[in-house]
Amino acid sequence: KSFSAGFTMPVDSALRTLNVEWNRQYDRALELDKWGQMEEARQAYTKLASHIESKSSSAGSKTQRAYVAKLAVCLRMRSNVLRAGDSHGVTLENMSTIKQSERLDSGNY
């Protein structure tokens, strides 16, 4: 049921569309972050967090909604670290680990 290496939602056309879009945005944010484009990465993380928060409230199971809400918090925390220019907090490595986590790939929310 995974549509790409990342967020996994049930097979429903609306959710499938969200899954694909969220993965694309997440990949873009990570790429910007890896290249040191801090402001662009910060904006991408913030945009994705906002998109997730606005679209996920009625998507999937209660457990999936809670998990995705936590993901949005991580995205905002990384954005805040980039804005502050701080080396403490959610790191690029953390964000890459979230993307590659078994939990996201397997759909085992």
Phi and psi restraints in degrees (range 20) as a CNS / XPLOR table:
assign (resid 1 and name C) (resid 2 and name N)
       (resid 2 and name CA) (resid 2 and name C) 1.0 -84.6 20.0 2
assign (resid 2 and name N) (resid 2 and name CA)
       (resid 2 and name C) (resid 3 and name N) 1.0 130.6 20.0 2
assign (resid 2 and name C) (resid 3 and name N)
       (resid 3 and name CA) (resid 3 and name C) 1.0 -96.5 20.0 2
assign (resid 3 and name N) (resid 3 and name CA)
       (resid 3 and name C) (resid 4 and name N) 1.0 -15.4 20.0 2
assign (resid 3 and name C) (resid 4 and name N)
       (resid 4 and name CA) (resid 4 and name C) 1.0 -165.4 20.0 2
assign (resid 4 and name N) (resid 4 and name CA)
       (resid 4 and name C) (resid 5 and name N) 1.0 170.5 20.0 2
assign (resid 4 and name C) (resid 5 and name N)
       (resid 5 and name CA) (resid 5 and name C) 1.0 -73.0 20.0 2
assign (resid 5 and name N) (resid 5 and name CA)
       (resid 5 and name C) (resid 6 and name N) 1.0 90.0 20.0 2
assign (resid 5 and name C) (resid 6 and name N)
       (resid 6 and name CA) (resid 6 and name C) 1.0 165.9 20.0 2
assign (resid 6 and name N) (resid 6 and name CA)
       (resid 6 and name C) (resid 7 and name N) 1.0 -128.7 20.0 2
assign (resid 6 and name C) (resid 7 and name N)
       (resid 7 and name CA) (resid 7 and name C) 1.0 -63.8 20.0 2
assign (resid 7 and name N) (resid 7 and name CA)
       (resid 7 and name C) (resid 8 and name N) 1.0 137.8 20.0 2
assign (resid 7 and name C) (resid 8 and name N)
       (resid 8 and name CA) (resid 8 and name C) 1.0 -128.5 20.0 2
assign (resid 8 and name N) (resid 8 and name CA)
       (resid 8 and name C) (resid 9 and name N) 1.0 127.2 20.0 2
assign (resid 8 and name C) (resid 9 and name N)
       (resid 9 and name CA) (resid 9 and name C) 1.0 -127.8 20.0 2
assign (resid 9 and name N) (resid 9 and name CA)
       (resid 9 and name C) (resid 10 and name N) 1.0 164.7 20.0 2
assign (resid 9 and name C) (resid 10 and name N)
       (resid 10 and name CA) (resid 10 and name C) 1.0 -58.9 20.0 2
assign (resid 10 and name N) (resid 10 and name CA)
       (resid 10 and name C) (resid 11 and name N) 1.0 158.8 20.0 2
assign (resid 10 and name C) (resid 11 and name N)
       (resid 11 and name CA) (resid 11 and name C) 1.0 -76.4 20.0 2
assign (resid 11 and name N) (resid 11 and name CA)
       (resid 11 and name C) (resid 12 and name N) 1.0 97.9 20.0 2
assign (resid 11 and name C) (resid 12 and name N)
       (resid 12 and name CA) (resid 12 and name C) 1.0 -148.3 20.0 2
assign (resid 12 and name N) (resid 12 and name CA)
       (resid 12 and name C) (resid 13 and name N) 1.0 135.3 20.0 2
assign (resid 12 and name C) (resid 13 and name N)
       (resid 13 and name CA) (resid 13 and name C) 1.0 -58.4 20.0 2
assign (resid 13 and name N) (resid 13 and name CA)
       (resid 13 and name C) (resid 14 and name N) 1.0 -40.9 20.0 2
assign (resid 13 and name C) (resid 14 and name N)
       (resid 14 and name CA) (resid 14 and name C) 1.0 -66.4 20.0 2
assign (resid 14 and name N) (resid 14 and name CA)
       (resid 14 and name C) (resid 15 and name N) 1.0 -42.9 20.0 2
assign (resid 14 and name C) (resid 15 and name N)
       (resid 15 and name CA) (resid 15 and name C) 1.0 -69.8 20.0 2
assign (resid 15 and name N) (resid 15 and name CA)
       (resid 15 and name C) (resid 16 and name N) 1.0 -35.2 20.0 2
assign (resid 15 and name C) (resid 16 and name N)
       (resid 16 and name CA) (resid 16 and name C) 1.0 -61.3 20.0 2
assign (resid 16 and name N) (resid 16 and name CA)
       (resid 16 and name C) (resid 17 and name N) 1.0 -42.6 20.0 2
assign (resid 16 and name C) (resid 17 and name N)
       (resid 17 and name CA) (resid 17 and name C) 1.0 -62.2 20.0 2
assign (resid 17 and name N) (resid 17 and name CA)
       (resid 17 and name C) (resid 18 and name N) 1.0 -44.6 20.0 2
assign (resid 17 and name C) (resid 18 and name N)
       (resid 18 and name CA) (resid 18 and name C) 1.0 -61.4 20.0 2
assign (resid 18 and name N) (resid 18 and name CA)
       (resid 18 and name C) (resid 19 and name N) 1.0 -44.5 20.0 2
assign (resid 18 and name C) (resid 19 and name N)
       (resid 19 and name CA) (resid 19 and name C) 1.0 -57.2 20.0 2
assign (resid 19 and name N) (resid 19 and name CA)
       (resid 19 and name C) (resid 20 and name N) 1.0 -48.0 20.0 2
assign (resid 19 and name C) (resid 20 and name N)
       (resid 20 and name CA) (resid 20 and name C) 1.0 -63.3 20.0 2
assign (resid 20 and name N) (resid 20 and name CA)
       (resid 20 and name C) (resid 21 and name N) 1.0 -45.4 20.0 2
assign (resid 20 and name C) (resid 21 and name N)
       (resid 21 and name CA) (resid 21 and name C) 1.0 -65.1 20.0 2
assign (resid 21 and name N) (resid 21 and name CA)
       (resid 21 and name C) (resid 22 and name N) 1.0 -44.6 20.0 2
assign (resid 21 and name C) (resid 22 and name N)
       (resid 22 and name CA) (resid 22 and name C) 1.0 -62.8 20.0 2
assign (resid 22 and name N) (resid 22 and name CA)
       (resid 22 and name C) (resid 23 and name N) 1.0 -41.1 20.0 2
assign (resid 22 and name C) (resid 23 and name N)
       (resid 23 and name CA) (resid 23 and name C) 1.0 -63.3 20.0 2
assign (resid 23 and name N) (resid 23 and name CA)
       (resid 23 and name C) (resid 24 and name N) 1.0 -42.0 20.0 2
assign (resid 23 and name C) (resid 24 and name N)
       (resid 24 and name CA) (resid 24 and name C) 1.0 -61.8 20.0 2
assign (resid 24 and name N) (resid 24 and name CA)
       (resid 24 and name C) (resid 25 and name N) 1.0 -46.4 20.0 2
assign (resid 24 and name C) (resid 25 and name N)
       (resid 25 and name CA) (resid 25 and name C) 1.0 -65.7 20.0 2
assign (resid 25 and name N) (resid 25 and name CA)
       (resid 25 and name C) (resid 26 and name N) 1.0 -39.8 20.0 2
assign (resid 25 and name C) (resid 26 and name N)
       (resid 26 and name CA) (resid 26 and name C) 1.0 -64.2 20.0 2
assign (resid 26 and name N) (resid 26 and name CA)
       (resid 26 and name C) (resid 27 and name N) 1.0 -46.2 20.0 2
assign (resid 26 and name C) (resid 27 and name N)
       (resid 27 and name CA) (resid 27 and name C) 1.0 -58.5 20.0 2
assign (resid 27 and name N) (resid 27 and name CA)
       (resid 27 and name C) (resid 28 and name N) 1.0 -42.2 20.0 2
assign (resid 27 and name C) (resid 28 and name N)
       (resid 28 and name CA) (resid 28 and name C) 1.0 -63.0 20.0 2
assign (resid 28 and name N) (resid 28 and name CA)
       (resid 28 and name C) (resid 29 and name N) 1.0 -45.7 20.0 2
assign (resid 28 and name C) (resid 29 and name N)
       (resid 29 and name CA) (resid 29 and name C) 1.0 -61.7 20.0 2
assign (resid 29 and name N) (resid 29 and name CA)
       (resid 29 and name C) (resid 30 and name N) 1.0 -44.1 20.0 2
assign (resid 29 and name C) (resid 30 and name N)
       (resid 30 and name CA) (resid 30 and name C) 1.0 -61.9 20.0 2
assign (resid 30 and name N) (resid 30 and name CA)
       (resid 30 and name C) (resid 31 and name N) 1.0 -42.9 20.0 2
assign (resid 30 and name C) (resid 31 and name N)
       (resid 31 and name CA) (resid 31 and name C) 1.0 -61.6 20.0 2
assign (resid 31 and name N) (resid 31 and name CA)
       (resid 31 and name C) (resid 32 and name N) 1.0 -45.5 20.0 2
assign (resid 31 and name C) (resid 32 and name N)
       (resid 32 and name CA) (resid 32 and name C) 1.0 -61.1 20.0 2
assign (resid 32 and name N) (resid 32 and name CA)
       (resid 32 and name C) (resid 33 and name N) 1.0 -43.4 20.0 2
assign (resid 32 and name C) (resid 33 and name N)
       (resid 33 and name CA) (resid 33 and name C) 1.0 -62.6 20.0 2
assign (resid 33 and name N) (resid 33 and name CA)
       (resid 33 and name C) (resid 34 and name N) 1.0 -44.6 20.0 2
assign (resid 33 and name C) (resid 34 and name N)
       (resid 34 and name CA) (resid 34 and name C) 1.0 -61.6 20.0 2
assign (resid 34 and name N) (resid 34 and name CA)
       (resid 34 and name C) (resid 35 and name N) 1.0 -35.0 20.0 2
assign (resid 34 and name C) (resid 35 and name N)
       (resid 35 and name CA) (resid 35 and name C) 1.0 -84.0 20.0 2
assign (resid 35 and name N) (resid 35 and name CA)
       (resid 35 and name C) (resid 36 and name N) 1.0 1.5 20.0 2
assign (resid 35 and name C) (resid 36 and name N)
       (resid 36 and name CA) (resid 36 and name C) 1.0 79.1 20.0 2
assign (resid 36 and name N) (resid 36 and name CA)
       (resid 36 and name C) (resid 37 and name N) 1.0 15.6 20.0 2
assign (resid 36 and name C) (resid 37 and name N)
       (resid 37 and name CA) (resid 37 and name C) 1.0 -87.4 20.0 2
assign (resid 37 and name N) (resid 37 and name CA)
       (resid 37 and name C) (resid 38 and name N) 1.0 76.3 20.0 2
assign (resid 37 and name C) (resid 38 and name N)
       (resid 38 and name CA) (resid 38 and name C) 1.0 -62.3 20.0 2
assign (resid 38 and name N) (resid 38 and name CA)
       (resid 38 and name C) (resid 39 and name N) 1.0 -46.0 20.0 2
assign (resid 38 and name C) (resid 39 and name N)
       (resid 39 and name CA) (resid 39 and name C) 1.0 -65.8 20.0 2
assign (resid 39 and name N) (resid 39 and name CA)
       (resid 39 and name C) (resid 40 and name N) 1.0 -42.5 20.0 2
assign (resid 39 and name C) (resid 40 and name N)
       (resid 40 and name CA) (resid 40 and name C) 1.0 -65.9 20.0 2
assign (resid 40 and name N) (resid 40 and name CA)
       (resid 40 and name C) (resid 41 and name N) 1.0 -40.7 20.0 2
assign (resid 40 and name C) (resid 41 and name N)
       (resid 41 and name CA) (resid 41 and name C) 1.0 -64.9 20.0 2
assign (resid 41 and name N) (resid 41 and name CA)
       (resid 41 and name C) (resid 42 and name N) 1.0 -43.1 20.0 2
assign (resid 41 and name C) (resid 42 and name N)
       (resid 42 and name CA) (resid 42 and name C) 1.0 -58.2 20.0 2
assign (resid 42 and name N) (resid 42 and name CA)
       (resid 42 and name C) (resid 43 and name N) 1.0 -45.7 20.0 2
assign (resid 42 and name C) (resid 43 and name N)
       (resid 43 and name CA) (resid 43 and name C) 1.0 -64.0 20.0 2
assign (resid 43 and name N) (resid 43 and name CA)
       (resid 43 and name C) (resid 44 and name N) 1.0 -39.7 20.0 2
assign (resid 43 and name C) (resid 44 and name N)
       (resid 44 and name CA) (resid 44 and name C) 1.0 -66.3 20.0 2
assign (resid 44 and name N) (resid 44 and name CA)
       (resid 44 and name C) (resid 45 and name N) 1.0 -42.3 20.0 2
assign (resid 44 and name C) (resid 45 and name N)
       (resid 45 and name CA) (resid 45 and name C) 1.0 -63.5 20.0 2
assign (resid 45 and name N) (resid 45 and name CA)
       (resid 45 and name C) (resid 46 and name N) 1.0 -43.2 20.0 2
assign (resid 45 and name C) (resid 46 and name N)
       (resid 46 and name CA) (resid 46 and name C) 1.0 -64.6 20.0 2
assign (resid 46 and name N) (resid 46 and name CA)
       (resid 46 and name C) (resid 47 and name N) 1.0 -43.0 20.0 2
assign (resid 46 and name C) (resid 47 and name N)
       (resid 47 and name CA) (resid 47 and name C) 1.0 -62.4 20.0 2
assign (resid 47 and name N) (resid 47 and name CA)
       (resid 47 and name C) (resid 48 and name N) 1.0 -43.8 20.0 2
assign (resid 47 and name C) (resid 48 and name N)
       (resid 48 and name CA) (resid 48 and name C) 1.0 -65.1 20.0 2
assign (resid 48 and name N) (resid 48 and name CA)
       (resid 48 and name C) (resid 49 and name N) 1.0 -43.7 20.0 2
assign (resid 48 and name C) (resid 49 and name N)
       (resid 49 and name CA) (resid 49 and name C) 1.0 -58.6 20.0 2
assign (resid 49 and name N) (resid 49 and name CA)
       (resid 49 and name C) (resid 50 and name N) 1.0 -44.2 20.0 2
assign (resid 49 and name C) (resid 50 and name N)
       (resid 50 and name CA) (resid 50 and name C) 1.0 -63.4 20.0 2
assign (resid 50 and name N) (resid 50 and name CA)
       (resid 50 and name C) (resid 51 and name N) 1.0 -42.5 20.0 2
assign (resid 50 and name C) (resid 51 and name N)
       (resid 51 and name CA) (resid 51 and name C) 1.0 -63.2 20.0 2
assign (resid 51 and name N) (resid 51 and name CA)
       (resid 51 and name C) (resid 52 and name N) 1.0 -45.1 20.0 2
assign (resid 51 and name C) (resid 52 and name N)
       (resid 52 and name CA) (resid 52 and name C) 1.0 -61.4 20.0 2
assign (resid 52 and name N) (resid 52 and name CA)
       (resid 52 and name C) (resid 53 and name N) 1.0 -46.7 20.0 2
assign (resid 52 and name C) (resid 53 and name N)
       (resid 53 and name CA) (resid 53 and name C) 1.0 -62.8 20.0 2
assign (resid 53 and name N) (resid 53 and name CA)
       (resid 53 and name C) (resid 54 and name N) 1.0 -37.3 20.0 2
assign (resid 53 and name C) (resid 54 and name N)
       (resid 54 and name CA) (resid 54 and name C) 1.0 -78.7 20.0 2
assign (resid 54 and name N) (resid 54 and name CA)
       (resid 54 and name C) (resid 55 and name N) 1.0 -28.1 20.0 2
assign (resid 54 and name C) (resid 55 and name N)
       (resid 55 and name CA) (resid 55 and name C) 1.0 -102.9 20.0 2
assign (resid 55 and name N) (resid 55 and name CA)
       (resid 55 and name C) (resid 56 and name N) 1.0 -19.2 20.0 2
assign (resid 55 and name C) (resid 56 and name N)
       (resid 56 and name CA) (resid 56 and name C) 1.0 -90.8 20.0 2
assign (resid 56 and name N) (resid 56 and name CA)
       (resid 56 and name C) (resid 57 and name N) 1.0 -6.9 20.0 2
assign (resid 56 and name C) (resid 57 and name N)
       (resid 57 and name CA) (resid 57 and name C) 1.0 -63.2 20.0 2
assign (resid 57 and name N) (resid 57 and name CA)
       (resid 57 and name C) (resid 58 and name N) 1.0 -24.5 20.0 2
assign (resid 57 and name C) (resid 58 and name N)
       (resid 58 and name CA) (resid 58 and name C) 1.0 -118.1 20.0 2
assign (resid 58 and name N) (resid 58 and name CA)
       (resid 58 and name C) (resid 59 and name N) 1.0 8.9 20.0 2
assign (resid 58 and name C) (resid 59 and name N)
       (resid 59 and name CA) (resid 59 and name C) 1.0 -98.5 20.0 2
assign (resid 59 and name N) (resid 59 and name CA)
       (resid 59 and name C) (resid 60 and name N) 1.0 133.9 20.0 2
assign (resid 59 and name C) (resid 60 and name N)
       (resid 60 and name CA) (resid 60 and name C) 1.0 72.1 20.0 2
assign (resid 60 and name N) (resid 60 and name CA)
       (resid 60 and name C) (resid 61 and name N) 1.0 -169.4 20.0 2
assign (resid 60 and name C) (resid 61 and name N)
       (resid 61 and name CA) (resid 61 and name C) 1.0 -78.3 20.0 2
assign (resid 61 and name N) (resid 61 and name CA)
       (resid 61 and name C) (resid 62 and name N) 1.0 169.8 20.0 2
assign (resid 61 and name C) (resid 62 and name N)
       (resid 62 and name CA) (resid 62 and name C) 1.0 -59.3 20.0 2
assign (resid 62 and name N) (resid 62 and name CA)
       (resid 62 and name C) (resid 63 and name N) 1.0 -41.9 20.0 2
assign (resid 62 and name C) (resid 63 and name N)
       (resid 63 and name CA) (resid 63 and name C) 1.0 -64.4 20.0 2
assign (resid 63 and name N) (resid 63 and name CA)
       (resid 63 and name C) (resid 64 and name N) 1.0 -42.3 20.0 2
assign (resid 63 and name C) (resid 64 and name N)
       (resid 64 and name CA) (resid 64 and name C) 1.0 -65.0 20.0 2
assign (resid 64 and name N) (resid 64 and name CA)
       (resid 64 and name C) (resid 65 and name N) 1.0 -42.2 20.0 2
assign (resid 64 and name C) (resid 65 and name N)
       (resid 65 and name CA) (resid 65 and name C) 1.0 -62.0 20.0 2
assign (resid 65 and name N) (resid 65 and name CA)
       (resid 65 and name C) (resid 66 and name N) 1.0 -40.9 20.0 2
assign (resid 65 and name C) (resid 66 and name N)
       (resid 66 and name CA) (resid 66 and name C) 1.0 -64.7 20.0 2
assign (resid 66 and name N) (resid 66 and name CA)
       (resid 66 and name C) (resid 67 and name N) 1.0 -42.1 20.0 2
assign (resid 66 and name C) (resid 67 and name N)
       (resid 67 and name CA) (resid 67 and name C) 1.0 -64.3 20.0 2
assign (resid 67 and name N) (resid 67 and name CA)
       (resid 67 and name C) (resid 68 and name N) 1.0 -44.7 20.0 2
assign (resid 67 and name C) (resid 68 and name N)
       (resid 68 and name CA) (resid 68 and name C) 1.0 -67.0 20.0 2
assign (resid 68 and name N) (resid 68 and name CA)
       (resid 68 and name C) (resid 69 and name N) 1.0 -34.5 20.0 2
assign (resid 68 and name C) (resid 69 and name N)
       (resid 69 and name CA) (resid 69 and name C) 1.0 -63.0 20.0 2
assign (resid 69 and name N) (resid 69 and name CA)
       (resid 69 and name C) (resid 70 and name N) 1.0 -39.1 20.0 2
assign (resid 69 and name C) (resid 70 and name N)
       (resid 70 and name CA) (resid 70 and name C) 1.0 -65.6 20.0 2
assign (resid 70 and name N) (resid 70 and name CA)
       (resid 70 and name C) (resid 71 and name N) 1.0 -37.1 20.0 2
assign (resid 70 and name C) (resid 71 and name N)
       (resid 71 and name CA) (resid 71 and name C) 1.0 -61.4 20.0 2
assign (resid 71 and name N) (resid 71 and name CA)
       (resid 71 and name C) (resid 72 and name N) 1.0 -42.5 20.0 2
assign (resid 71 and name C) (resid 72 and name N)
       (resid 72 and name CA) (resid 72 and name C) 1.0 -60.7 20.0 2
assign (resid 72 and name N) (resid 72 and name CA)
       (resid 72 and name C) (resid 73 and name N) 1.0 -37.5 20.0 2
assign (resid 72 and name C) (resid 73 and name N)
       (resid 73 and name CA) (resid 73 and name C) 1.0 -63.4 20.0 2
assign (resid 73 and name N) (resid 73 and name CA)
       (resid 73 and name C) (resid 74 and name N) 1.0 -44.1 20.0 2
assign (resid 73 and name C) (resid 74 and name N)
       (resid 74 and name CA) (resid 74 and name C) 1.0 -60.3 20.0 2
assign (resid 74 and name N) (resid 74 and name CA)
       (resid 74 and name C) (resid 75 and name N) 1.0 -42.4 20.0 2
assign (resid 74 and name C) (resid 75 and name N)
       (resid 75 and name CA) (resid 75 and name C) 1.0 -60.8 20.0 2
assign (resid 75 and name N) (resid 75 and name CA)
       (resid 75 and name C) (resid 76 and name N) 1.0 -44.2 20.0 2
assign (resid 75 and name C) (resid 76 and name N)
       (resid 76 and name CA) (resid 76 and name C) 1.0 -65.9 20.0 2
assign (resid 76 and name N) (resid 76 and name CA)
       (resid 76 and name C) (resid 77 and name N) 1.0 -38.5 20.0 2
assign (resid 76 and name C) (resid 77 and name N)
       (resid 77 and name CA) (resid 77 and name C) 1.0 -64.1 20.0 2
assign (resid 77 and name N) (resid 77 and name CA)
       (resid 77 and name C) (resid 78 and name N) 1.0 -41.6 20.0 2
assign (resid 77 and name C) (resid 78 and name N)
       (resid 78 and name CA) (resid 78 and name C) 1.0 -64.4 20.0 2
assign (resid 78 and name N) (resid 78 and name CA)
       (resid 78 and name C) (resid 79 and name N) 1.0 -41.4 20.0 2
assign (resid 78 and name C) (resid 79 and name N)
       (resid 79 and name CA) (resid 79 and name C) 1.0 -59.1 20.0 2
assign (resid 79 and name N) (resid 79 and name CA)
       (resid 79 and name C) (resid 80 and name N) 1.0 -42.5 20.0 2
assign (resid 79 and name C) (resid 80 and name N)
       (resid 80 and name CA) (resid 80 and name C) 1.0 -65.4 20.0 2
assign (resid 80 and name N) (resid 80 and name CA)
       (resid 80 and name C) (resid 81 and name N) 1.0 -38.0 20.0 2
assign (resid 80 and name C) (resid 81 and name N)
       (resid 81 and name CA) (resid 81 and name C) 1.0 -62.4 20.0 2
assign (resid 81 and name N) (resid 81 and name CA)
       (resid 81 and name C) (resid 82 and name N) 1.0 -44.2 20.0 2
assign (resid 81 and name C) (resid 82 and name N)
       (resid 82 and name CA) (resid 82 and name C) 1.0 -65.5 20.0 2
assign (resid 82 and name N) (resid 82 and name CA)
       (resid 82 and name C) (resid 83 and name N) 1.0 -39.9 20.0 2
assign (resid 82 and name C) (resid 83 and name N)
       (resid 83 and name CA) (resid 83 and name C) 1.0 -63.8 20.0 2
assign (resid 83 and name N) (resid 83 and name CA)
       (resid 83 and name C) (resid 84 and name N) 1.0 -41.0 20.0 2
assign (resid 83 and name C) (resid 84 and name N)
       (resid 84 and name CA) (resid 84 and name C) 1.0 -79.2 20.0 2
assign (resid 84 and name N) (resid 84 and name CA)
       (resid 84 and name C) (resid 85 and name N) 1.0 -14.8 20.0 2
assign (resid 84 and name C) (resid 85 and name N)
       (resid 85 and name CA) (resid 85 and name C) 1.0 67.5 20.0 2
assign (resid 85 and name N) (resid 85 and name CA)
       (resid 85 and name C) (resid 86 and name N) 1.0 27.7 20.0 2
assign (resid 85 and name C) (resid 86 and name N)
       (resid 86 and name CA) (resid 86 and name C) 1.0 -91.6 20.0 2
assign (resid 86 and name N) (resid 86 and name CA)
       (resid 86 and name C) (resid 87 and name N) 1.0 148.4 20.0 2
assign (resid 86 and name C) (resid 87 and name N)
       (resid 87 and name CA) (resid 87 and name C) 1.0 -98.9 20.0 2
assign (resid 87 and name N) (resid 87 and name CA)
       (resid 87 and name C) (resid 88 and name N) 1.0 0.8 20.0 2
assign (resid 87 and name C) (resid 88 and name N)
       (resid 88 and name CA) (resid 88 and name C) 1.0 -106.0 20.0 2
assign (resid 88 and name N) (resid 88 and name CA)
       (resid 88 and name C) (resid 89 and name N) 1.0 138.7 20.0 2
assign (resid 88 and name C) (resid 89 and name N)
       (resid 89 and name CA) (resid 89 and name C) 1.0 122.3 20.0 2
assign (resid 89 and name N) (resid 89 and name CA)
       (resid 89 and name C) (resid 90 and name N) 1.0 -153.0 20.0 2
assign (resid 89 and name C) (resid 90 and name N)
       (resid 90 and name CA) (resid 90 and name C) 1.0 -71.9 20.0 2
assign (resid 90 and name N) (resid 90 and name CA)
       (resid 90 and name C) (resid 91 and name N) 1.0 122.9 20.0 2
assign (resid 90 and name C) (resid 91 and name N)
       (resid 91 and name CA) (resid 91 and name C) 1.0 -99.0 20.0 2
assign (resid 91 and name N) (resid 91 and name CA)
       (resid 91 and name C) (resid 92 and name N) 1.0 168.9 20.0 2
assign (resid 91 and name C) (resid 92 and name N)
       (resid 92 and name CA) (resid 92 and name C) 1.0 -59.3 20.0 2
assign (resid 92 and name N) (resid 92 and name CA)
       (resid 92 and name C) (resid 93 and name N) 1.0 -40.8 20.0 2
assign (resid 92 and name C) (resid 93 and name N)
       (resid 93 and name CA) (resid 93 and name C) 1.0 -60.1 20.0 2
assign (resid 93 and name N) (resid 93 and name CA)
       (resid 93 and name C) (resid 94 and name N) 1.0 -42.2 20.0 2
assign (resid 93 and name C) (resid 94 and name N)
       (resid 94 and name CA) (resid 94 and name C) 1.0 -59.4 20.0 2
assign (resid 94 and name N) (resid 94 and name CA)
       (resid 94 and name C) (resid 95 and name N) 1.0 -44.0 20.0 2
assign (resid 94 and name C) (resid 95 and name N)
       (resid 95 and name CA) (resid 95 and name C) 1.0 -65.8 20.0 2
assign (resid 95 and name N) (resid 95 and name CA)
       (resid 95 and name C) (resid 96 and name N) 1.0 -37.7 20.0 2
assign (resid 95 and name C) (resid 96 and name N)
       (resid 96 and name CA) (resid 96 and name C) 1.0 -66.6 20.0 2
assign (resid 96 and name N) (resid 96 and name CA)
       (resid 96 and name C) (resid 97 and name N) 1.0 -38.5 20.0 2
assign (resid 96 and name C) (resid 97 and name N)
       (resid 97 and name CA) (resid 97 and name C) 1.0 -64.7 20.0 2
assign (resid 97 and name N) (resid 97 and name CA)
       (resid 97 and name C) (resid 98 and name N) 1.0 -42.0 20.0 2
assign (resid 97 and name C) (resid 98 and name N)
       (resid 98 and name CA) (resid 98 and name C) 1.0 -59.1 20.0 2
assign (resid 98 and name N) (resid 98 and name CA)
       (resid 98 and name C) (resid 99 and name N) 1.0 -45.3 20.0 2
assign (resid 98 and name C) (resid 99 and name N)
       (resid 99 and name CA) (resid 99 and name C) 1.0 -60.8 20.0 2
assign (resid 99 and name N) (resid 99 and name CA)
       (resid 99 and name C) (resid 100 and name N) 1.0 -37.9 20.0 2
assign (resid 99 and name C) (resid 100 and name N)
       (resid 100 and name CA) (resid 100 and name C) 1.0 -92.7 20.0 2
assign (resid 100 and name N) (resid 100 and name CA)
       (resid 100 and name C) (resid 101 and name N) 1.0 -1.0 20.0 2
assign (resid 100 and name C) (resid 101 and name N)
       (resid 101 and name CA) (resid 101 and name C) 1.0 -62.4 20.0 2
assign (resid 101 and name N) (resid 101 and name CA)
       (resid 101 and name C) (resid 102 and name N) 1.0 145.3 20.0 2
assign (resid 101 and name C) (resid 102 and name N)
       (resid 102 and name CA) (resid 102 and name C) 1.0 -58.7 20.0 2
assign (resid 102 and name N) (resid 102 and name CA)
       (resid 102 and name C) (resid 103 and name N) 1.0 -36.5 20.0 2
assign (resid 102 and name C) (resid 103 and name N)
       (resid 103 and name CA) (resid 103 and name C) 1.0 -61.0 20.0 2
assign (resid 103 and name N) (resid 103 and name CA)
       (resid 103 and name C) (resid 104 and name N) 1.0 -42.7 20.0 2
assign (resid 103 and name C) (resid 104 and name N)
       (resid 104 and name CA) (resid 104 and name C) 1.0 -71.6 20.0 2
assign (resid 104 and name N) (resid 104 and name CA)
       (resid 104 and name C) (resid 105 and name N) 1.0 -41.7 20.0 2
assign (resid 104 and name C) (resid 105 and name N)
       (resid 105 and name CA) (resid 105 and name C) 1.0 -70.7 20.0 2
assign (resid 105 and name N) (resid 105 and name CA)
       (resid 105 and name C) (resid 106 and name N) 1.0 -34.0 20.0 2
assign (resid 105 and name C) (resid 106 and name N)
       (resid 106 and name CA) (resid 106 and name C) 1.0 -89.5 20.0 2
assign (resid 106 and name N) (resid 106 and name CA)
       (resid 106 and name C) (resid 107 and name N) 1.0 -17.8 20.0 2
assign (resid 106 and name C) (resid 107 and name N)
       (resid 107 and name CA) (resid 107 and name C) 1.0 79.6 20.0 2
assign (resid 107 and name N) (resid 107 and name CA)
       (resid 107 and name C) (resid 108 and name N) 1.0 12.0 20.0 2
assign (resid 107 and name C) (resid 108 and name N)
       (resid 108 and name CA) (resid 108 and name C) 1.0 -84.4 20.0 2
assign (resid 108 and name N) (resid 108 and name CA)
       (resid 108 and name C) (resid 109 and name N) 1.0 76.1 20.0 2
